[in-house]
Amino acid sequence: MIKASGLPHLTVHELRHAHATLLLESGINPKVVSERLGHATIATTMDIYSHVLPGIQEAAALALDAKLSGK
């Protein structure tokens, strides 16, 4: 079935990681991702997946700038 679909073969662990990565890259709140993964704390999620969000500080600064300047 996997070969017929043309999708790559993923283990259950790889599928879980892909799920979290795709959600975070799509801008889903990390708390929501943490809850979906069943992590005890958001810190666990961010320790594992923070590399997915390298531009998060810049994005936060730009969002704040836009709000303060009325853009």
Backbone atoms as SQL, in Angstrom:
CREATE TABLE atoms (id INTEGER PRIMARY KEY, chain TEXT, resi INTEGER, resn TEXT, atom TEXT, x REAL, y REAL, z REAL);
INSERT INTO atoms VALUES
  (1, 'A', 1, 'MET', 'N', 0.822, -1.182, 0.000),
  (2, 'A', 1, 'MET', 'CA', 0.000, 0.000, 0.000),
  (3, 'A', 1, 'MET', 'C', 0.880, 1.265, 0.000),
  (4, 'A', 2, 'ILE', 'N', 1.965, 1.223, 0.774),
  (5, 'A', 2, 'ILE', 'CA', 2.859, 2.387, 0.840),
  (6, 'A', 2, 'ILE', 'C', 3.502, 2.634, -0.518),
  (7, 'A', 3, 'LYS', 'N', 3.985, 1.577, -1.149),
  (8, 'A', 3, 'LYS', 'CA', 4.607, 1.728, -2.466),
  (9, 'A', 3, 'LYS', 'C', 3.614, 2.288, -3.473),
  (10, 'A', 4, 'ALA', 'N', 2.395, 1.798, -3.439),
  (11, 'A', 4, 'ALA', 'CA', 1.366, 2.246, -4.378),
  (12, 'A', 4, 'ALA', 'C', 1.023, 3.722, -4.175),
  (13, 'A', 5, 'SER', 'N', 1.106, 4.191, -2.941),
  (14, 'A', 5, 'SER', 'CA', 0.744, 5.583, -2.648),
  (15, 'A', 5, 'SER', 'C', 1.841, 6.562, -3.062),
  (16, 'A', 6, 'GLY', 'N', 3.073, 6.049, -3.182),
  (17, 'A', 6, 'GLY', 'CA', 4.194, 6.927, -3.514),
  (18, 'A', 6, 'GLY', 'C', 4.745, 7.675, -2.311),
  (19, 'A', 7, 'LEU', 'N', 4.200, 7.402, -1.137),
  (20, 'A', 7, 'LEU', 'CA', 4.672, 8.054, 0.084),
  (21, 'A', 7, 'LEU', 'C', 5.887, 7.318, 0.630),
  (22, 'A', 8, 'PRO', 'N', 6.747, 8.027, 1.344),
  (23, 'A', 8, 'PRO', 'CA', 7.913, 7.354, 1.928),
  (24, 'A', 8, 'PRO', 'C', 7.485, 6.444, 3.077),
  (25, 'A', 9, 'HIS', 'N', 8.257, 5.402, 3.304),
  (26, 'A', 9, 'HIS', 'CA', 7.984, 4.509, 4.431),
  (27, 'A', 9, 'HIS', 'C', 8.429, 5.201, 5.713),
  (28, 'A', 10, 'LEU', 'N', 7.556, 5.280, 6.685),
  (29, 'A', 10, 'LEU', 'CA', 7.881, 5.892, 7.969),
  (30, 'A', 10, 'LEU', 'C', 7.520, 4.928, 9.084),
  (31, 'A', 11, 'THR', 'N', 8.393, 4.863, 10.089),
  (32, 'A', 11, 'THR', 'CA', 8.050, 4.100, 11.281),
  (33, 'A', 11, 'THR', 'C', 7.023, 4.908, 12.070),
  (34, 'A', 12, 'VAL', 'N', 6.424, 4.290, 13.079),
  (35, 'A', 12, 'VAL', 'CA', 5.461, 5.010, 13.910),
  (36, 'A', 12, 'VAL', 'C', 6.142, 6.203, 14.583),
  (37, 'A', 13, 'HIS', 'N', 7.374, 6.014, 15.033),
  (38, 'A', 13, 'HIS', 'CA', 8.117, 7.110, 15.668),
  (39, 'A', 13, 'HIS', 'C', 8.367, 8.242, 14.670),
  (40, 'A', 14, 'GLU', 'N', 8.757, 7.904, 13.457),
  (41, 'A', 14, 'GLU', 'CA', 9.010, 8.923, 12.429),
  (42, 'A', 14, 'GLU', 'C', 7.717, 9.649, 12.049),
  (43, 'A', 15, 'LEU', 'N', 6.614, 8.935, 12.040),
  (44, 'A', 15, 'LEU', 'CA', 5.323, 9.549, 11.736),
  (45, 'A', 15, 'LEU', 'C', 4.928, 10.537, 12.836),
  (46, 'A', 16, 'ARG', 'N', 5.182, 10.167, 14.082),
  (47, 'A', 16, 'ARG', 'CA', 4.905, 11.049, 15.220),
  (48, 'A', 16, 'ARG', 'C', 5.752, 12.321, 15.113),
  (49, 'A', 17, 'HIS', 'N', 7.036, 12.148, 14.797),
  (50, 'A', 17, 'HIS', 'CA', 7.939, 13.293, 14.654),
  (51, 'A', 17, 'HIS', 'C', 7.494, 14.179, 13.486),
  (52, 'A', 18, 'ALA', 'N', 7.116, 13.576, 12.373),
  (53, 'A', 18, 'ALA', 'CA', 6.646, 14.346, 11.213),
  (54, 'A', 18, 'ALA', 'C', 5.389, 15.128, 11.570),
  (55, 'A', 19, 'HIS', 'N', 4.486, 14.495, 12.300),
  (56, 'A', 19, 'HIS', 'CA', 3.243, 15.138, 12.741),
  (57, 'A', 19, 'HIS', 'C', 3.549, 16.405, 13.535),
  (58, 'A', 20, 'ALA', 'N', 4.432, 16.280, 14.524),
  (59, 'A', 20, 'ALA', 'CA', 4.780, 17.425, 15.360),
  (60, 'A', 20, 'ALA', 'C', 5.491, 18.501, 14.550),
  (61, 'A', 21, 'THR', 'N', 6.412, 18.097, 13.718),
  (62, 'A', 21, 'THR', 'CA', 7.180, 19.049, 12.911),
  (63, 'A', 21, 'THR', 'C', 6.275, 19.827, 11.966),
  (64, 'A', 22, 'LEU', 'N', 5.388, 19.137, 11.277),
  (65, 'A', 22, 'LEU', 'CA', 4.482, 19.807, 10.335),
  (66, 'A', 22, 'LEU', 'C', 3.552, 20.780, 11.048),
  (67, 'A', 23, 'LEU', 'N', 3.063, 20.409, 12.216),
  (68, 'A', 23, 'LEU', 'CA', 2.191, 21.315, 12.967),
  (69, 'A', 23, 'LEU', 'C', 2.943, 22.573, 13.390),
  (70, 'A', 24, 'LEU', 'N', 4.142, 22.399, 13.940),
  (71, 'A', 24, 'LEU', 'CA', 4.924, 23.555, 14.387),
  (72, 'A', 24, 'LEU', 'C', 5.302, 24.452, 13.220),
  (73, 'A', 25, 'GLU', 'N', 5.702, 23.859, 12.108),
  (74, 'A', 25, 'GLU', 'CA', 6.051, 24.652, 10.922),
  (75, 'A', 25, 'GLU', 'C', 4.835, 25.390, 10.367),
  (76, 'A', 26, 'SER', 'N', 3.646, 24.890, 10.650),
  (77, 'A', 26, 'SER', 'CA', 2.418, 25.528, 10.172),
  (78, 'A', 26, 'SER', 'C', 1.941, 26.626, 11.112),
  (79, 'A', 27, 'GLY', 'N', 2.683, 26.847, 12.187),
  (80, 'A', 27, 'GLY', 'CA', 2.321, 27.919, 13.108),
  (81, 'A', 27, 'GLY', 'C', 1.367, 27.514, 14.208),
  (82, 'A', 28, 'ILE', 'N', 1.141, 26.227, 14.376),
  (83, 'A', 28, 'ILE', 'CA', 0.264, 25.768, 15.454),
  (84, 'A', 28, 'ILE', 'C', 0.961, 26.033, 16.788),
  (85, 'A', 29, 'ASN', 'N', 0.205, 26.505, 17.752),
  (86, 'A', 29, 'ASN', 'CA', 0.735, 26.826, 19.070),
  (87, 'A', 29, 'ASN', 'C', 1.441, 25.600, 19.658),
  (88, 'A', 30, 'PRO', 'N', 2.685, 25.767, 20.128),
  (89, 'A', 30, 'PRO', 'CA', 3.415, 24.631, 20.697),
  (90, 'A', 30, 'PRO', 'C', 2.687, 23.937, 21.843),
  (91, 'A', 31, 'LYS', 'N', 1.873, 24.657, 22.596),
  (92, 'A', 31, 'LYS', 'CA', 1.095, 24.033, 23.682),
  (93, 'A', 31, 'LYS', 'C', 0.126, 23.011, 23.109),
  (94, 'A', 32, 'VAL', 'N', -0.493, 23.333, 21.990),
  (95, 'A', 32, 'VAL', 'CA', -1.423, 22.407, 21.341),
  (96, 'A', 32, 'VAL', 'C', -0.665, 21.171, 20.848),
  (97, 'A', 33, 'VAL', 'N', 0.488, 21.392, 20.239),
  (98, 'A', 33, 'VAL', 'CA', 1.309, 20.274, 19.758),
  (99, 'A', 33, 'VAL', 'C', 1.717, 19.392, 20.939),
  (100, 'A', 34, 'SER', 'N', 2.129, 20.012, 22.030),
  (101, 'A', 34, 'SER', 'CA', 2.517, 19.289, 23.229),
  (102, 'A', 34, 'SER', 'C', 1.382, 18.399, 23.737),
  (103, 'A', 35, 'GLU', 'N', 0.185, 18.956, 23.764),
  (104, 'A', 35, 'GLU', 'CA', -0.980, 18.187, 24.208),
  (105, 'A', 35, 'GLU', 'C', -1.278, 17.026, 23.270),
  (106, 'A', 36, 'ARG', 'N', -1.161, 17.262, 21.965),
  (107, 'A', 36, 'ARG', 'CA', -1.423, 16.195, 20.989),
  (108, 'A', 36, 'ARG', 'C', -0.419, 15.057, 21.124),
  (109, 'A', 37, 'LEU', 'N', 0.816, 15.404, 21.480),
  (110, 'A', 37, 'LEU', 'CA', 1.852, 14.381, 21.635),
  (111, 'A', 37, 'LEU', 'C', 1.785, 13.685, 22.990),
  (112, 'A', 38, 'GLY', 'N', 1.038, 14.273, 23.918),
  (113, 'A', 38, 'GLY', 'CA', 0.920, 13.679, 25.252),
  (114, 'A', 38, 'GLY', 'C', 2.095, 13.967, 26.158),
  (115, 'A', 39, 'HIS', 'N', 2.860, 15.021, 25.845),
  (116, 'A', 39, 'HIS', 'CA', 3.980, 15.392, 26.700),
  (117, 'A', 39, 'HIS', 'C', 3.458, 15.977, 28.004),
  (118, 'A', 40, 'ALA', 'N', 4.174, 15.716, 29.081),
  (119, 'A', 40, 'ALA', 'CA', 3.762, 16.204, 30.399),
  (120, 'A', 40, 'ALA', 'C', 3.835, 17.723, 30.478),
  (121, 'A', 41, 'THR', 'N', 4.814, 18.300, 29.780),
  (122, 'A', 41, 'THR', 'CA', 4.963, 19.756, 29.789),
  (123, 'A', 41, 'THR', 'C', 5.334, 20.249, 28.398),
  (124, 'A', 42, 'ILE', 'N', 5.058, 21.517, 28.161),
  (125, 'A', 42, 'ILE', 'CA', 5.439, 22.125, 26.890),
  (126, 'A', 42, 'ILE', 'C', 6.961, 22.203, 26.779),
  (127, 'A', 43, 'ALA', 'N', 7.650, 22.237, 27.930),
  (128, 'A', 43, 'ALA', 'CA', 9.113, 22.273, 27.920),
  (129, 'A', 43, 'ALA', 'C', 9.686, 21.035, 27.227),
  (130, 'A', 44, 'THR', 'N', 9.076, 19.897, 27.442),
  (131, 'A', 44, 'THR', 'CA', 9.524, 18.669, 26.782),
  (132, 'A', 44, 'THR', 'C', 9.416, 18.814, 25.274),
  (133, 'A', 45, 'THR', 'N', 8.285, 19.308, 24.822),
  (134, 'A', 45, 'THR', 'CA', 8.065, 19.490, 23.385),
  (135, 'A', 45, 'THR', 'C', 9.086, 20.453, 22.805),
  (136, 'A', 46, 'MET', 'N', 9.294, 21.571, 23.467),
  (137, 'A', 46, 'MET', 'CA', 10.213, 22.571, 22.947),
  (138, 'A', 46, 'MET', 'C', 11.665, 22.109, 23.013),
  (139, 'A', 47, 'ASP', 'N', 12.016, 21.308, 24.014),
  (140, 'A', 47, 'ASP', 'CA', 13.371, 20.755, 24.068),
  (141, 'A', 47, 'ASP', 'C', 13.637, 19.859, 22.865),
  (142, 'A', 48, 'ILE', 'N', 12.625, 19.115, 22.455),
  (143, 'A', 48, 'ILE', 'CA', 12.779, 18.174, 21.342),
  (144, 'A', 48, 'ILE', 'C', 12.656, 18.867, 19.989),
  (145, 'A', 49, 'TYR', 'N', 11.732, 19.817, 19.865),
  (146, 'A', 49, 'TYR', 'CA', 11.388, 20.371, 18.557),
  (147, 'A', 49, 'TYR', 'C', 11.778, 21.830, 18.350),
  (148, 'A', 50, 'SER', 'N', 12.538, 22.429, 19.252),
  (149, 'A', 50, 'SER', 'CA', 12.880, 23.848, 19.098),
  (150, 'A', 50, 'SER', 'C', 13.664, 24.117, 17.819),
  (151, 'A', 51, 'HIS', 'N', 14.387, 23.134, 17.320),
  (152, 'A', 51, 'HIS', 'CA', 15.136, 23.316, 16.069),
  (153, 'A', 51, 'HIS', 'C', 14.225, 23.567, 14.876),
  (154, 'A', 52, 'VAL', 'N', 12.947, 23.194, 15.017),
  (155, 'A', 52, 'VAL', 'CA', 11.976, 23.386, 13.937),
  (156, 'A', 52, 'VAL', 'C', 11.625, 24.863, 13.789),
  (157, 'A', 53, 'LEU', 'N', 11.813, 25.620, 14.841),
  (158, 'A', 53, 'LEU', 'CA', 11.399, 27.022, 14.865),
  (159, 'A', 53, 'LEU', 'C', 12.580, 27.972, 15.012),
  (160, 'A', 54, 'PRO', 'N', 13.554, 27.916, 14.108),
  (161, 'A', 54, 'PRO', 'CA', 14.748, 28.758, 14.277),
  (162, 'A', 54, 'PRO', 'C', 14.465, 30.251, 14.197),
  (163, 'A', 55, 'GLY', 'N', 13.441, 30.656, 13.498),
  (164, 'A', 55, 'GLY', 'CA', 13.153, 32.077, 13.342),
  (165, 'A', 55, 'GLY', 'C', 12.103, 32.595, 14.302),
  (166, 'A', 56, 'ILE', 'N', 11.821, 31.864, 15.363),
  (167, 'A', 56, 'ILE', 'CA', 10.722, 32.238, 16.252),
  (168, 'A', 56, 'ILE', 'C', 10.980, 33.575, 16.959),
  (169, 'A', 57, 'GLN', 'N', 12.220, 33.859, 17.344),
  (170, 'A', 57, 'GLN', 'CA', 12.519, 35.132, 18.010),
  (171, 'A', 57, 'GLN', 'C', 12.338, 36.298, 17.044),
  (172, 'A', 58, 'GLU', 'N', 12.822, 36.136, 15.832),
  (173, 'A', 58, 'GLU', 'CA', 12.667, 37.198, 14.842),
  (174, 'A', 58, 'GLU', 'C', 11.197, 37.426, 14.512),
  (175, 'A', 59, 'ALA', 'N', 10.452, 36.346, 14.366),
  (176, 'A', 59, 'ALA', 'CA', 9.024, 36.459, 14.065),
  (177, 'A', 59, 'ALA', 'C', 8.296, 37.180, 15.198),
  (178, 'A', 60, 'ALA', 'N', 8.662, 36.886, 16.440),
  (179, 'A', 60, 'ALA', 'CA', 8.040, 37.548, 17.582),
  (180, 'A', 60, 'ALA', 'C', 8.350, 39.037, 17.576),
  (181, 'A', 61, 'ALA', 'N', 9.587, 39.384, 17.293),
  (182, 'A', 61, 'ALA', 'CA', 9.983, 40.800, 17.243),
  (183, 'A', 61, 'ALA', 'C', 9.244, 41.535, 16.126),
  (184, 'A', 62, 'LEU', 'N', 9.144, 40.904, 14.972),
  (185, 'A', 62, 'LEU', 'CA', 8.436, 41.538, 13.857),
  (186, 'A', 62, 'LEU', 'C', 6.946, 41.699, 14.128),
  (187, 'A', 63, 'ALA', 'N', 6.350, 40.699, 14.784),
  (188, 'A', 63, 'ALA', 'CA', 4.925, 40.781, 15.124),
  (189, 'A', 63, 'ALA', 'C', 4.675, 41.908, 16.118),
  (190, 'A', 64, 'LEU', 'N', 5.538, 42.026, 17.115),
  (191, 'A', 64, 'LEU', 'CA', 5.395, 43.102, 18.094),
  (192, 'A', 64, 'LEU', 'C', 5.589, 44.462, 17.440),
  (193, 'A', 65, 'ASP', 'N', 6.572, 44.575, 16.580),
  (194, 'A', 65, 'ASP', 'CA', 6.812, 45.819, 15.857),
  (195, 'A', 65, 'ASP', 'C', 5.596, 46.213, 15.031),
  (196, 'A', 66, 'ALA', 'N', 5.004, 45.243, 14.347),
  (197, 'A', 66, 'ALA', 'CA', 3.834, 45.524, 13.528),
  (198, 'A', 66, 'ALA', 'C', 2.661, 46.007, 14.389),
  (199, 'A', 67, 'LYS', 'N', 2.459, 45.395, 15.539),
  (200, 'A', 67, 'LYS', 'CA', 1.367, 45.813, 16.430),
  (201, 'A', 67, 'LYS', 'C', 1.602, 47.224, 16.970),
  (202, 'A', 68, 'LEU', 'N', 2.841, 47.487, 17.379),
  (203, 'A', 68, 'LEU', 'CA', 3.137, 48.797, 17.965),
  (204, 'A', 68, 'LEU', 'C', 3.132, 49.915, 16.942),
  (205, 'A', 69, 'SER', 'N', 3.441, 49.598, 15.704),
  (206, 'A', 69, 'SER', 'CA', 3.466, 50.637, 14.675),
  (207, 'A', 69, 'SER', 'C', 2.150, 50.734, 13.900),
  (208, 'A', 70, 'GLY', 'N', 1.204, 49.898, 14.270),
  (209, 'A', 70, 'GLY', 'CA', -0.117, 49.940, 13.620),
  (210, 'A', 70, 'GLY', 'C', -0.147, 49.372, 12.223),
  (211, 'A', 71, 'LYS', 'N', 0.813, 48.579, 11.867),
  (212, 'A', 71, 'LYS', 'CA', 0.876, 47.986, 10.506),
  (213, 'A', 71, 'LYS', 'C', -0.030, 46.781, 10.411);
